[in-house]
């Protein structure tokens, strides 16, 4: 499809993620208060959307605890700054196999496999405007870890999100994930126009070279809304790449810990830099109310 730069761009800040980054930077938030404060600072810096995971407050290990999600949600909603809330629903689909000669039984210490209802329980509890739907199964960088999202699981989770009135953000780590996302829309499980996040440079999904990126972009239906990000040192390059290709952007400590060589970043610093790039390209940074109107979102209180 012909591409034109996006003149009205929204920024998502991925605040903390579920990777083992908690001991690599003091700026990676752990407690609900720290996560909420970092999200609020990102919103003040220009992020219209904050994408949140939760972590054990003591160890920093990623968690699925409902009380932690509820506290993060309440703190963000009670803040004086407005922002669109996006909660992950990606956890609970992790399989870590045994050795290559004895893959079964799976490694119980690393495996976290739960049912569809439990995977979206915090979404039903907190009712964010957006939640993520990782639209496929994928090998990750770890040797025997598989992010597992079967077609049946995705249909069940997608239907629950739609019923709750929460907008699924389709996380696409490769072109096949977009193919299945279009199938979910065609079946009526997800509504159209859908919202997509193109996840570039995540081992072993789509690499973050421009040929692959444009293949991903060209597989997004023209009436859908999409954003993109890449990991690490290419994060800011993909701010410009996404805007030039007609999309929106994501930055944050989930994807990149660094502001410069030897200089650890905060979420607000990364958002500030993205704002400067977007505005220097001649585009406008959208606020949360404009994003709600564009995406058809409704801000609601938790149940």
C-alpha beads as a LAMMPS data file, in Angstrom:
LAMMPS data file: protein, C-alpha beads

303 atoms
302 bonds

1 atom types
1 bond types

-500.0 500.0 xlo xhi
-500.0 500.0 ylo yhi
-500.0 500.0 zlo zhi

Masses

1 110.0

Atoms # bond

1 1 1 0.000 0.000 0.000
2 1 1 1.230 3.586 -0.530
3 1 1 2.719 5.009 2.638
4 1 1 2.455 8.520 4.018
5 1 1 3.972 9.827 7.258
6 1 1 1.566 9.891 10.169
7 1 1 0.812 13.493 11.130
8 1 1 -1.021 12.679 14.387
9 1 1 0.945 10.162 16.433
10 1 1 0.251 8.562 19.791
11 1 1 2.994 7.283 22.053
12 1 1 2.697 4.145 24.168
13 1 1 5.112 3.743 27.077
14 1 1 5.815 0.108 28.033
15 1 1 6.605 0.758 31.667
16 1 1 8.232 -2.361 33.133
17 1 1 7.605 -5.544 31.115
18 1 1 8.016 -9.166 32.162
19 1 1 11.683 -9.679 31.347
20 1 1 14.430 -10.288 33.887
21 1 1 15.531 -6.637 33.818
22 1 1 14.760 -5.758 37.432
23 1 1 18.389 -6.106 38.544
24 1 1 19.898 -4.452 35.474
25 1 1 18.640 -0.938 36.131
26 1 1 17.468 0.865 39.276
27 1 1 14.888 2.650 37.119
28 1 1 12.895 -0.531 36.325
29 1 1 9.887 -0.178 38.645
30 1 1 8.894 -3.108 40.881
31 1 1 6.181 -2.169 43.374
32 1 1 2.707 -1.016 42.315
33 1 1 3.552 2.464 43.590
34 1 1 6.780 2.581 41.570
35 1 1 5.073 1.242 38.420
36 1 1 2.215 3.722 38.730
37 1 1 4.549 6.650 39.422
38 1 1 6.718 5.764 36.436
39 1 1 3.596 5.488 34.256
40 1 1 2.356 8.873 35.497
41 1 1 5.744 10.471 34.783
42 1 1 5.631 8.982 31.276
43 1 1 2.160 10.437 30.750
44 1 1 3.365 13.864 31.879
45 1 1 6.214 13.550 29.358
46 1 1 3.791 12.908 26.487
47 1 1 2.712 9.257 26.478
48 1 1 -1.001 8.914 25.725
49 1 1 -1.004 5.185 26.611
50 1 1 0.833 3.286 29.353
51 1 1 1.316 -0.457 28.918
52 1 1 1.698 -2.140 32.304
53 1 1 2.837 -5.466 33.716
54 1 1 3.207 -6.049 37.459
55 1 1 6.105 -7.467 39.473
56 1 1 6.613 -8.911 42.926
57 1 1 7.439 -5.821 44.998
58 1 1 10.320 -7.514 46.830
59 1 1 12.053 -9.633 44.182
60 1 1 11.016 -7.761 41.046
61 1 1 10.029 -11.067 39.428
62 1 1 7.078 -10.723 37.003
63 1 1 3.733 -11.557 38.601
64 1 1 0.074 -12.161 37.751
65 1 1 -1.367 -11.155 41.142
66 1 1 -4.757 -9.452 40.879
67 1 1 -4.142 -7.222 43.891
68 1 1 -1.012 -5.789 42.267
69 1 1 -2.857 -5.013 39.034
70 1 1 -5.694 -3.423 40.989
71 1 1 -3.316 -1.198 42.959
72 1 1 -1.444 -0.071 39.832
73 1 1 -4.742 0.656 38.084
74 1 1 -6.193 2.600 41.018
75 1 1 -3.052 4.689 41.482
76 1 1 -2.922 5.638 37.787
77 1 1 -6.627 6.463 37.655
78 1 1 -6.418 8.562 40.821
79 1 1 -3.544 10.658 39.456
80 1 1 -4.031 14.234 38.315
81 1 1 -2.764 13.360 34.823
82 1 1 -4.982 11.525 32.330
83 1 1 -3.653 8.519 30.388
84 1 1 -5.067 5.501 28.548
85 1 1 -4.455 2.277 30.478
86 1 1 -3.189 -0.810 28.624
87 1 1 -2.688 -3.972 30.715
88 1 1 -0.824 -7.029 29.490
89 1 1 -2.685 -10.301 29.072
90 1 1 0.393 -12.068 27.779
91 1 1 1.363 -13.951 30.910
92 1 1 0.217 -17.462 31.748
93 1 1 1.247 -19.029 28.431
94 1 1 4.841 -19.998 29.241
95 1 1 6.247 -23.480 28.691
96 1 1 9.819 -24.382 29.586
97 1 1 10.671 -27.836 28.314
98 1 1 13.151 -30.269 29.765
99 1 1 16.373 -31.253 28.050
100 1 1 16.610 -31.861 24.323
101 1 1 16.692 -35.605 24.974
102 1 1 13.887 -35.547 27.556
103 1 1 11.642 -32.551 26.858
104 1 1 8.809 -34.028 28.921
105 1 1 7.885 -33.561 31.670
106 1 1 8.207 -29.798 31.364
107 1 1 10.267 -27.742 33.762
108 1 1 7.738 -26.870 36.454
109 1 1 9.877 -24.069 37.882
110 1 1 9.675 -22.050 34.674
111 1 1 6.360 -23.198 33.196
112 1 1 3.299 -21.042 33.832
113 1 1 0.303 -22.352 31.891
114 1 1 -3.196 -21.307 32.918
115 1 1 -6.621 -21.180 31.283
116 1 1 -8.131 -18.377 29.239
117 1 1 -10.416 -17.075 32.000
118 1 1 -7.545 -16.800 34.471
119 1 1 -5.343 -15.107 31.883
120 1 1 -7.855 -12.270 31.548
121 1 1 -9.059 -12.206 35.177
122 1 1 -7.190 -8.979 35.944
123 1 1 -8.631 -7.410 32.779
124 1 1 -12.163 -8.244 33.953
125 1 1 -11.272 -6.889 37.403
126 1 1 -9.657 -3.615 36.329
127 1 1 -11.397 -2.871 32.997
128 1 1 -8.585 -0.978 31.260
129 1 1 -9.290 0.658 27.931
130 1 1 -6.817 -1.702 26.196
131 1 1 -5.246 -5.088 26.919
132 1 1 -2.769 -7.073 24.853
133 1 1 -3.381 -10.251 22.859
134 1 1 -0.148 -11.963 21.770
135 1 1 -1.428 -13.377 18.517
136 1 1 0.702 -16.513 18.138
137 1 1 3.109 -19.043 19.597
138 1 1 6.825 -18.229 19.414
139 1 1 10.268 -19.399 20.500
140 1 1 11.947 -16.770 22.669
141 1 1 15.661 -16.205 23.177
142 1 1 15.893 -18.665 26.051
143 1 1 16.874 -22.134 24.846
144 1 1 13.769 -24.121 25.786
145 1 1 11.123 -21.453 26.521
146 1 1 8.081 -21.197 24.264
147 1 1 5.455 -18.451 24.461
148 1 1 2.337 -20.523 23.843
149 1 1 -0.868 -19.074 22.388
150 1 1 -2.901 -21.696 20.548
151 1 1 -5.655 -20.689 18.106
152 1 1 -8.252 -21.987 20.552
153 1 1 -6.772 -20.011 23.434
154 1 1 -6.619 -16.829 21.361
155 1 1 -10.205 -17.225 20.194
156 1 1 -11.353 -17.699 23.787
157 1 1 -9.342 -14.783 25.170
158 1 1 -10.266 -12.495 22.270
159 1 1 -13.960 -13.237 22.738
160 1 1 -13.706 -12.462 26.454
161 1 1 -11.962 -9.146 25.786
162 1 1 -14.584 -8.176 23.228
163 1 1 -17.393 -9.113 25.632
164 1 1 -15.790 -7.018 28.380
165 1 1 -15.625 -4.002 26.060
166 1 1 -11.831 -3.838 26.339
167 1 1 -9.931 -3.166 23.112
168 1 1 -7.409 -5.917 22.336
169 1 1 -4.029 -4.663 21.172
170 1 1 -2.837 -7.439 18.860
171 1 1 0.844 -8.105 19.564
172 1 1 2.317 -9.319 16.279
173 1 1 5.817 -10.797 16.500
174 1 1 5.788 -12.117 12.927
175 1 1 3.718 -11.973 9.747
176 1 1 1.802 -15.151 10.605
177 1 1 0.480 -13.466 13.720
178 1 1 -1.061 -10.772 11.541
179 1 1 -2.527 -13.460 9.303
180 1 1 -4.299 -15.040 12.287
181 1 1 -5.374 -11.637 13.632
182 1 1 -7.158 -10.978 10.335
183 1 1 -8.842 -14.362 10.703
184 1 1 -10.081 -13.422 14.197
185 1 1 -11.587 -10.221 12.791
186 1 1 -13.146 -12.080 9.863
187 1 1 -14.742 -14.563 12.280
188 1 1 -16.098 -11.732 14.420
189 1 1 -14.050 -12.642 17.499
190 1 1 -12.339 -9.240 17.318
191 1 1 -13.879 -6.025 16.074
192 1 1 -12.676 -4.046 13.070
193 1 1 -10.789 -1.781 12.747
194 1 1 -8.360 -3.600 15.010
195 1 1 -5.371 -2.235 16.932
196 1 1 -1.938 -3.782 16.283
197 1 1 1.497 -3.526 17.869
198 1 1 4.318 -4.603 15.552
199 1 1 7.008 -6.145 17.772
200 1 1 10.348 -5.991 15.972
201 1 1 13.685 -7.486 16.907
202 1 1 12.402 -9.890 19.593
203 1 1 14.374 -13.150 19.323
204 1 1 13.124 -15.263 17.541
205 1 1 10.334 -13.342 15.897
206 1 1 10.520 -10.751 13.145
207 1 1 14.010 -9.212 12.880
208 1 1 14.140 -5.430 12.918
209 1 1 15.569 -4.861 9.443
210 1 1 13.604 -2.551 7.182
211 1 1 12.607 -5.207 4.653
212 1 1 10.936 -7.271 7.367
213 1 1 9.395 -4.192 8.948
214 1 1 7.801 -3.131 5.684
215 1 1 6.533 -6.672 5.133
216 1 1 4.831 -6.392 8.530
217 1 1 3.437 -2.929 7.774
218 1 1 2.117 -4.061 4.401
219 1 1 0.254 -6.928 6.070
220 1 1 -1.732 -4.584 8.328
221 1 1 -5.141 -3.767 6.781
222 1 1 -5.262 -0.140 5.683
223 1 1 -8.130 0.779 8.033
224 1 1 -6.504 -0.697 11.177
225 1 1 -4.498 1.333 13.691
226 1 1 -0.966 0.236 14.436
227 1 1 2.184 1.037 16.380
228 1 1 5.680 -0.402 16.268
229 1 1 8.745 -0.779 18.440
230 1 1 12.142 -2.419 18.390
231 1 1 14.364 -3.540 21.229
232 1 1 17.470 -1.948 22.673
233 1 1 19.595 0.482 20.700
234 1 1 17.173 0.552 17.763
235 1 1 14.242 1.779 19.850
236 1 1 14.467 5.422 18.753
237 1 1 15.168 4.485 15.138
238 1 1 11.779 2.790 15.151
239 1 1 10.086 5.922 16.426
240 1 1 11.076 7.554 13.137
241 1 1 10.480 4.404 11.090
242 1 1 6.940 3.966 12.420
243 1 1 5.970 7.599 11.875
244 1 1 7.353 7.580 8.312
245 1 1 5.410 4.398 7.537
246 1 1 2.146 5.878 8.814
247 1 1 2.024 4.362 12.287
248 1 1 2.350 5.191 15.961
249 1 1 5.187 4.485 18.373
250 1 1 6.097 2.628 21.536
251 1 1 9.045 3.282 23.824
252 1 1 9.829 2.369 27.421
253 1 1 11.927 0.293 29.785
254 1 1 10.222 -2.966 28.797
255 1 1 12.069 -2.735 25.486
256 1 1 15.188 -0.675 26.197
257 1 1 17.056 0.286 29.383
258 1 1 19.461 2.827 27.905
259 1 1 19.305 6.555 27.150
260 1 1 22.852 6.589 25.798
261 1 1 26.079 4.668 26.132
262 1 1 26.597 4.019 29.843
263 1 1 23.522 6.107 30.731
264 1 1 20.502 4.206 32.069
265 1 1 17.149 5.710 31.089
266 1 1 13.895 6.448 32.846
267 1 1 10.569 5.975 31.122
268 1 1 9.976 9.736 31.099
269 1 1 13.329 10.346 29.388
270 1 1 12.514 7.844 26.646
271 1 1 9.087 9.388 26.084
272 1 1 10.594 12.876 25.998
273 1 1 13.053 11.813 23.325
274 1 1 10.254 10.220 21.277
275 1 1 8.236 13.436 21.517
276 1 1 11.176 15.449 20.172
277 1 1 11.695 13.042 17.265
278 1 1 8.015 13.098 16.315
279 1 1 7.719 16.870 16.513
280 1 1 10.983 17.409 14.649
281 1 1 9.514 15.276 11.854
282 1 1 6.627 17.743 11.620
283 1 1 3.999 15.544 13.279
284 1 1 1.793 16.136 16.312
285 1 1 1.767 14.092 19.521
286 1 1 -1.755 13.031 20.467
287 1 1 -3.165 13.228 23.982
288 1 1 -5.235 10.528 25.707
289 1 1 -8.656 11.996 24.907
290 1 1 -7.799 12.224 21.207
291 1 1 -6.599 8.609 21.314
292 1 1 -9.826 7.462 22.971
293 1 1 -11.810 9.189 20.245
294 1 1 -9.625 7.746 17.474
295 1 1 -9.744 4.184 18.804
296 1 1 -13.302 4.230 20.154
297 1 1 -12.214 3.693 23.770
298 1 1 -14.238 4.390 26.905
299 1 1 -12.573 5.128 30.236
300 1 1 -14.320 3.089 32.946
301 1 1 -13.941 2.411 36.628
302 1 1 -12.883 -1.020 37.838
303 1 1 -15.590 -3.452 38.913

Bonds

1 1 1 2
2 1 2 3
3 1 3 4
4 1 4 5
5 1 5 6
6 1 6 7
7 1 7 8
8 1 8 9
9 1 9 10
10 1 10 11
11 1 11 12
12 1 12 13
13 1 13 14
14 1 14 15
15 1 15 16
16 1 16 17
17 1 17 18
18 1 18 19
19 1 19 20
20 1 20 21
21 1 21 22
22 1 22 23
23 1 23 24
24 1 24 25
25 1 25 26
26 1 26 27
27 1 27 28
28 1 28 29
29 1 29 30
30 1 30 31
31 1 31 32
32 1 32 33
33 1 33 34
34 1 34 35
35 1 35 36
36 1 36 37
37 1 37 38
38 1 38 39
39 1 39 40
40 1 40 41
41 1 41 42
42 1 42 43
43 1 43 44
44 1 44 45
45 1 45 46
46 1 46 47
47 1 47 48
48 1 48 49
49 1 49 50
50 1 50 51
51 1 51 52
52 1 52 53
53 1 53 54
54 1 54 55
55 1 55 56
56 1 56 57
57 1 57 58
58 1 58 59
59 1 59 60
60 1 60 61
61 1 61 62
62 1 62 63
63 1 63 64
64 1 64 65
65 1 65 66
66 1 66 67
67 1 67 68
68 1 68 69
69 1 69 70
70 1 70 71
71 1 71 72
72 1 72 73
73 1 73 74
74 1 74 75
75 1 75 76
76 1 76 77
77 1 77 78
78 1 78 79
79 1 79 80
80 1 80 81
81 1 81 82
82 1 82 83
83 1 83 84
84 1 84 85
85 1 85 86
86 1 86 87
87 1 87 88
88 1 88 89
89 1 89 90
90 1 90 91
91 1 91 92
92 1 92 93
93 1 93 94
94 1 94 95
95 1 95 96
96 1 96 97
97 1 97 98
98 1 98 99
99 1 99 100
100 1 100 101
101 1 101 102
102 1 102 103
103 1 103 104
104 1 104 105
105 1 105 106
106 1 106 107
107 1 107 108
108 1 108 109
109 1 109 110
110 1 110 111
111 1 111 112
112 1 112 113
113 1 113 114
114 1 114 115
115 1 115 116
116 1 116 117
117 1 117 118
118 1 118 119
119 1 119 120
120 1 120 121
121 1 121 122
122 1 122 123
123 1 123 124
124 1 124 125
125 1 125 126
126 1 126 127
127 1 127 128
128 1 128 129
129 1 129 130
130 1 130 131
131 1 131 132
132 1 132 133
133 1 133 134
134 1 134 135
135 1 135 136
136 1 136 137
137 1 137 138
138 1 138 139
139 1 139 140
140 1 140 141
141 1 141 142
142 1 142 143
143 1 143 144
144 1 144 145
145 1 145 146
146 1 146 147
147 1 147 148
148 1 148 149
149 1 149 150
150 1 150 151
151 1 151 152
152 1 152 153
153 1 153 154
154 1 154 155
155 1 155 156
156 1 156 157
157 1 157 158
158 1 158 159
159 1 159 160
160 1 160 161
161 1 161 162
162 1 162 163
163 1 163 164
164 1 164 165
165 1 165 166
166 1 166 167
167 1 167 168
168 1 168 169
169 1 169 170
170 1 170 171
171 1 171 172
172 1 172 173
173 1 173 174
174 1 174 175
175 1 175 176
176 1 176 177
177 1 177 178
178 1 178 179
179 1 179 180
180 1 180 181
181 1 181 182
182 1 182 183
183 1 183 184
184 1 184 185
185 1 185 186
186 1 186 187
187 1 187 188
188 1 188 189
189 1 189 190
190 1 190 191
191 1 191 192
192 1 192 193
193 1 193 194
194 1 194 195
195 1 195 196
196 1 196 197
197 1 197 198
198 1 198 199
199 1 199 200
200 1 200 201
201 1 201 202
202 1 202 203
203 1 203 204
204 1 204 205
205 1 205 206
206 1 206 207
207 1 207 208
208 1 208 209
209 1 209 210
210 1 210 211
211 1 211 212
212 1 212 213
213 1 213 214
214 1 214 215
215 1 215 216
216 1 216 217
217 1 217 218
218 1 218 219
219 1 219 220
220 1 220 221
221 1 221 222
222 1 222 223
223 1 223 224
224 1 224 225
225 1 225 226
226 1 226 227
227 1 227 228
228 1 228 229
229 1 229 230
230 1 230 231
231 1 231 232
232 1 232 233
233 1 233 234
234 1 234 235
235 1 235 236
236 1 236 237
237 1 237 238
238 1 238 239
239 1 239 240
240 1 240 241
241 1 241 242
242 1 242 243
243 1 243 244
244 1 244 245
245 1 245 246
246 1 246 247
247 1 247 248
248 1 248 249
249 1 249 250
250 1 250 251
251 1 251 252
252 1 252 253
253 1 253 254
254 1 254 255
255 1 255 256
256 1 256 257
257 1 257 258
258 1 258 259
259 1 259 260
260 1 260 261
261 1 261 262
262 1 262 263
263 1 263 264
264 1 264 265
265 1 265 266
266 1 266 267
267 1 267 268
268 1 268 269
269 1 269 270
270 1 270 271
271 1 271 272
272 1 272 273
273 1 273 274
274 1 274 275
275 1 275 276
276 1 276 277
277 1 277 278
278 1 278 279
279 1 279 280
280 1 280 281
281 1 281 282
282 1 282 283
283 1 283 284
284 1 284 285
285 1 285 286
286 1 286 287
287 1 287 288
288 1 288 289
289 1 289 290
290 1 290 291
291 1 291 292
292 1 292 293
293 1 293 294
294 1 294 295
295 1 295 296
296 1 296 297
297 1 297 298
298 1 298 299
299 1 299 300
300 1 300 301
301 1 301 302
302 1 302 303
